């Protein structure tokens, strides 16, 4: 018997080990499949899929498919065990067993109906879970904007509303799960009642419930208990798995992006060919590009121009295969590099962002960095090009991101380059330098390569071989610069608009340098215009010239002293070349030629030596390593969870469950007493009444137990749904109150992992294991108590064993006493303690063997629990990088496809999955290690009982032993999710949202807009250097201040200090006389306004993106839309203000998104407005509209403008010049020009003449 049991254990656990490995492989393969599919989704599919949904597929759905593999055997073994038990019952009790079998048959359709309901609930739950994670992803990506606008409360309400709907479904699921578990757990008792009842009634004289029949029958009924309980669990898992399988199949069947253009260009001299092709973003959507025909010669520089929304970026996407081709053909020859309009930056070092998987060639790398004007920026980075950039390039400006993106393309040494307005976010000086050194066909690094160049910089066009003009999705004109000048089409209209608008800008301000040269170059070609067009332009320019002359006369009258000697009157006294400027304020790379600068040769990059890699400093890490608890799960974690469940709920559940267990034990004792008096009852004249009384009481006890179990299960299940909701809400609220520094050092995937996988475990896994462990605890108490009461002489030995066992579990204080003792009871639940107690009743000498066995048992569990718990923590921690890499890859999918790097990124994803499995696989081994040893102990118990001639044999001893340990170890492992959620619920938070009542803050504050900076010092984190050093300035009410300075000078840091995204280290900021450090963050941020550089929109409606708190009426909203020229577009939409905005605002162009952000500012109309390079990423037309609207609508407000286009700030009252975190100049543009800090404007005098 011992040998057979041992053989069974060895075979069984070889099977389980194989199935665990199979599940692990399924998870690894499906994760890679989902990752690759996400990179290849078409635009239609991406529109219907959210980031949250795909993350759920990877974190939850795949996990469910993995878990079901472990229990595949139970689908056939559980029914087989039930059939065998029924067969032996039929042999024992005859036809009476048919009544019990009828109960089981009736339960099948009932549970089938419950399963259908559960499946529907699962589908609905996953829908809300997808929506919640989508909003979480958007919230994390737009956290800076949320804090700047003080919109955290709105986002919190949105997410909690989704969670509320999810909670309703979870409640229904909890009730259905309880019903399923109840039906199957009550089945053995109902079968026993009916079988025994029918048995004694069909032949009351011969069918006597003797002890033999009773206890053998009970043993067989108990055999039914385990497979039926497991059957309930696997039915639930099968339902979940079915939903997940359907979701995965639907996702994998989604339409993929069109395959890359084939290399069948008719002529080797043609690099790109498009013939009569029309394109749309959606398969069934309207055409975005119509009848496109073009041929790009190999090695040509082709410019694509057009107005905002005309289809310029779409043309590049269409050629790259990103759009759906309705008709025609698209062909391309050669390797591709792509620079998108919004730069995509990886969370890697700057160097690795440029290399993009290629090996390092020091000489060529230095040349690329110098050509892209990146070498000078290395000074501002702590570790040069080895500095970790952070997610989405958080520590780079918009211009730096774009230059890194361009450098990546240049370093790739491709054949064809698609450049989507790469110079829009850089200064005019830098843009001209990059064009000459990188893009131009004369001395640029890409000379001889095929370049398709979308641009709004019209002066670059004369250097292009071909110009394509896009209008309303069609190619309206195409030809060389000279050819298009001779026509009177769209190109001439664009040039006219450029000349007039730029001239108007100069009429309002003083301009400088390259802007002037750009206009000069265009004016030089004025003679080539159509005669009518030429006369029209000359009339407009003449009118503007008069305005300029009037402005100059006014300036010369008003200004005295040094201002009377304005550079406008000194002619050439101010240098017109960057080389003669004050070197302190001019970036070095603007004075360099095409040769490598000294900074490139001797600076942070180091010197190239042979084929060795560059000598570089130690990488500067931004992303912090994820913290992981060690040792025992603290009692506080259990306490927090039970507190979230509700102490009254826990008490009620425990009381009801104890009472149900007492009824269960009572029913067994009653049946034992019945069998003991069976002969007396048979000889009694009223035996029929006595039999029915006994049967009725037994039935009442059993039904009472079932009723109380049902009540307890439902009460606790609902309490645990409440707990999951409170834990989620606490984590969300704390996260929204966390400072921006937390998000700078924490990958978004790490946070999503907690809101996805960990919350799911708390919702679905912890309740089940917790109910099992509590139920087993109560049952173990009752089971151990019975033999102690029946046979008092074994009470003391059993108590000694329990004390020894608890001591072996390393109970060293209150922090572990309760969970450890509970786990002890669980481990002894329906297995060892039951067996020990019952065997001890029959054979007291068995206690001699029991003590050493329990010592061994305790040592095994003590070793296992500490190992498995830490492995679970490690597995959870290594899961986060998978989601971080996935999210980053999806955001840069178009670039990854363009560079044909899908396979490389897939390998990187697989490496991260493998790293996660390195932590998961040992847990499989540990699980089998434990199971083999537990079964060995169980088999020794059986062997010992047989040797001592104990007349007791439980065939399920090792099975129940393993099941009890599995449930309790799962509780210990899954409670780690509560621990991880708790970690993010107690992170440091920002200052209070509300202002202290002691501070008198009027409702109109700020009414003047006066801003005073007093010795302001700022550092982003305590371990970093100061980024603002003693900044002092007095900004008067209604002043327009321009803030300028090189990258890293401290301009954006001032914004962070003004909105208190980072608290000052010293000094203070006063607005209208109030120290903003004494104000609540909500009061401060809601009364200031900013138009950020990156236009961030959230999924929802246009209305919710403009007015999330519904504070304004429709008239006010339409007014600001009219002021931003967005009213025409919104009116054309079927749902107008209720038009759905996709995730991240993807269904709006960059320019439209920026105008929506401007409309937000107009709607708030604060007295203090900050423009943080608001026009850096938009075209000239949108830039002009933004500047015009701000001038007119914020004339009575204080406006602070951070800009890299100097003409945007030259009309400001004063300019605040930053350098290395200090204010070096703060005066009017005229005074700064007199000091030779800015450039003069040679073309202005030319227009005057």
C-alpha positions, 0 to 999 in steps of 0.5 A: 500500500505504501509502495503504490501510494509512493509510486502514485505521488511520483507519477502525479507530480511528474505530471503536474511539473510537466503541466506547469512548464506547459503553462509557462511556455504557453504564457511566453509564446502568447505574450510574444504573439500579442506583442508582435500583433500590437505592433502590426495593427492597422489604423482601424484596429488601433482605433478599436483597441486601447492600451488598457485592453492590450495590457489586460490581454497580456497580464490577465487573459494569458495568465488565465490560459496558463493557469487552466493547463494545471487542471486539465487532468481534473476535467476527466479525473474528477467525474471519474472519481465521482462515478467510482464513488457512486459505483461503490455506493451502489455496491454498498447501498443498492438502488438507494444510491439512484436518489443521490445520483438524481441530485447530481444530475439535477445540479448539472443544468443548474450549474450550466445556467450559472456558468452562462451567467458567469461568462456574461459577467466575465465579458462585462467585467473585462470590458470595464477593466479594459476601459479603466486601464486605458484611462489609467494609461492616459492619466499616467501619460498626461500626469503633468498636464493634469497637475498643471490644470488641477484636473486630478479630481476630474480624472479620479472621478472618471476612473472611479466611475468605471471602477464602480461599474466594474464593482457591480459586476464583481458583486454579481460574480461573487454571488454566482461563484458562491452559488456554484461552490455551494451547490457542489459543496452541498452535493455530497451531503444531499446525496448522503441524506437522500441515499440514507433516507431511501435506503432505510425507507425502502426496506426498514426491516433489512436495511439497517444503518449499522456502523459499518454501512454508515462509516463506509458510506460516509467515507465514500460520500467524503470521496465525492467532496473533493472532486465536486469541490474541484469541479466547481473551481475548474468550471469557474476557471473554464468560464474565465478561460473561455472569455479570455480565449475569445478575447485573444482570438478576436484580437489576433484576428484583427486587421494588420497594417498593409504589408510594406511596399514591394521592391518592384520599382520599374527603373533603378533610378526611381526610389519611390513610386506612387501611381494613381493611389488613394488612401484612408486611415480607416478601411471604411473611412473617407479618403484622406489622400486622393489620386496621388501620383509621384515619382521620387528619383534616387538621391533626390531631396523632395520637399512636401509643403501645404497648409495645416491639415492638408495631408503632408504627414499623411503622404509620408504615412501612406508611402510607409504603408501606415494607411489603407490603400484603396486603389493604385500602387505604391512601390519603394526601393531601399532601406528606410529611416523615419523621423516622425513629427512628434519624436519618439524617445526610448527609455535608454541612454542618449547614445542607445537612442541614437544607435537604435540597435546598431553597433557603435562606430565612434568616428561616424557617431561623433560626426552624426552628433555634431551635424545634428547639433547635439554635442553642445547639449551633452554639457547639460546632461549629468553623464553626457551621452550615457545619461538615461533619457527616461520615459518619453524623453522626460529630461529633454526639451522638444527640440532636443528630442527631435534632434535625437530622432534625426540623429537616429535616422542619420546614424542608420545609414539608410537609403530613403529618409522620411523627415516629417517637419524635423526642424519645427521644434528647433531655433531658426539658427539651429534649424539652418545649421542642421539643414546644411549639415544633414539634409542639404544636397550640397554638404549635408550628411544625407547628400546622395540619399533619397529624402522626402522632407515635410517642412514649413520652413519655406526658405529651405525650398530653394535648396530642394530638387523637387517640391510637392504641394498638398492641398485638401489631400491632393497633389495640387502642384509639383516641380522645382522651386523655380517652376512653382514660382512662375505659376499662380497656384497654391505654392504662390499663395503659401509664399504670399501668406508667409511674406505678409505674416512674417512682415507683420510680425516684424512690424510689431517687434524687432527681429533678428538674424536668420529670420531676416535672412529667410525673408530676404531669400524669398524676396529675392525671388519676387521677380519670378512671381506671376505679374498679378501676384507680384503686384498684389504682394508688393501692395501688401508689403508697402502697407506694412512698410508704412506701419514699420516706419510709423512704429520706428518714429514712435520708438525714436520719440519715446526712448532716451539715453541708450535706448535712443541709440537703438540698433535700428538707427545704428545700422551696421553697428550691431553685428549681423552674424552669430560669430560676433555676438557675446559668446556668453549667450550664444551656443557654441555650435552656432559658431562652428562650421561643419568640422567636429567641434572641440566639444565633440573631440574632447568633451563627454563623448571622449576620444575614439581609439581604434575600434574600441568603444568611446570612453564614457562616464558611468551612466546616469540613472533616472529610473529607480529600481523597483523596491521589493519587500523581503521576509514575512508578509507583515501583519499590517498587510493582513490587518489593512486587508481585513479592515478594508473588508470590514471588521463587522463583516469578518466577525459576522462571517466567522461567527456564521461559519463556526456555527455552520461547522458545528452543525456539520460536526453535529450531523456526523455525530448524530449519524454516528449515534443513529448507527450505534442505536440502529438495532434498538430502533429496529426492534422498537415498535415505533421504529418508523417514527424514530427513523423519520425523526432521526432522518429529519434531524440529520437533514435539518442539521445538514441543510442548516449547515448549507444555509449558513455556509451560503450566507457566510460565503456571500457576506465575505465575498461581497466584503472582499469586493468592497476591500478590492475597491477600497484598496484600488481607490486608496492607491489611485488617490495617493497616486494622483497626489504623488509629486511629479518626481515620483513619475519621473523615476517610476516607469508607467508599466510598473504602475500599470502592473499594479493597477492591472495584474495586482488589482485583478489578483485582489479581485479574483484570486485572493477572495477564493483562497481566503475563503478556503483558508478560513473555512479550513481553519474553522473545520480544523478546529472542529475536527481536532476538538471532536477527538479531544472531547470524545477521547480526552486522553489524546487531548494533551498529546494533540495540543503538544503537537500543535504547539510544537508545529506552531513554534516550528513556523517561526512565530516571533511576535505579534506581527506574524502570530495571527497569519502564521497560526491561521496557516498552521490550522489550514495546513492541518485542515482536512488532512493531518490533524483530522487523520491524527485525531481520528487515528489517535482515538483508535490507536493512542500509541500512534502519537509516538509516530505523530510527533516526529512526523509533525516536526518534519512537516513543520520544518518543510513548510517553514522552509517552503513558505519563506521561499515561495513568498519571495519568489512571488514578489520577485515574479511580480517585480520582474513583470513590470519591465514587460509592460513598460517595454510594451507600452513604449513599443506601441507608442513608437510602432510606426518608427519601429516598422519603418526601421524594420526593427519589429523582430529586434524589439520582439526579441527584447520583449522575449528577453524580458519575458524570459527574465520574468520566467527565471523568477517564475520557474523556481516557484514551480520547482519549489511547489513540486518540491513541497508536494512530493515531501508532503505526500511522503509524510502523508504516506508515512502516516498511512503506513504507520496507521496500518502498522499500528492496526488502526481501522481507519484508512482515508484514501484522500490523505495525501490529496487533501494534504496537498490541496490544503497546502496549495490553498494556503500557499496561494493565499501567502503568495497572492496576499503579496498583491495586497502588499504591492498595492499598499506600497503605492498607497503610502508613497509621499504626496504633494502639499495640501490641495486646499489653502489653510483658512488662516491665509486670506485668499479672495475669490478674485485672486490673482486680480492683478497678475504681479509676480515676484521671484525672490532668491528662488532656488530649485532642485528636482530631487534632493540628490541632484544639483540646483537648476535655479540659483538665486533667481530674482525678478519683479514682473509687473501686472499685465506685463508680457515677459519673454523667457529665453536661454539655451537648453538646460538654462532653467526656463522650464524649471521656472514653470515647474516652480510657478505651478509648484510641480517642484517645491523650491529649495529656498526663496519664494514666489509672490503673486499679488503679494501672496506667497504661493507656498502657503496656498493649496495646490488646487487653489494655485493651479486652478487660478493660473493657466498654461499652454504646454509645449506638448498638446495632451488630450484625453479620451472622451469628448471635445467638451470634456477636454475643454471643460472637464468640470462642466463649469462653462456654458456652450456659448463660452465654449463656442466663443473660444473655439471661434477665437482659435478658428476651431469652430469651423472644424467642430461645426463640421463634425456630426456630434460637434462638442460631443465628438469622441476624442480617441486615446491621446487625441490621435484622431486630431492633428498636432496643430488642432490639439494645440489649438484645443489647448489654447482654447482651454486657456481662453476659457479659464482666462486667468490673470497669469498665463504661461506659454511653455514653447506652445508653438514649438511643434506646430506649423507657421500658420498655427504659430501665427494664429496662436500669437495673434490670439494671445496678443488680442485676448490676453492684453490685460493679463500677465503673460510669460512666454518661453520660446525658441523662436525669438520673433515670438517674444521680441514684442514682449515688454521685457525679456528674462534671459536665463543661463545655467540656472541664473537670470543674467539679463532682464530688460526690454528687447531694445536694451538687450539689442543695444548690449549686442545680446540679440541680432539686428534685422537687416531686411527691415531697412530694406523694406523701408527703402 
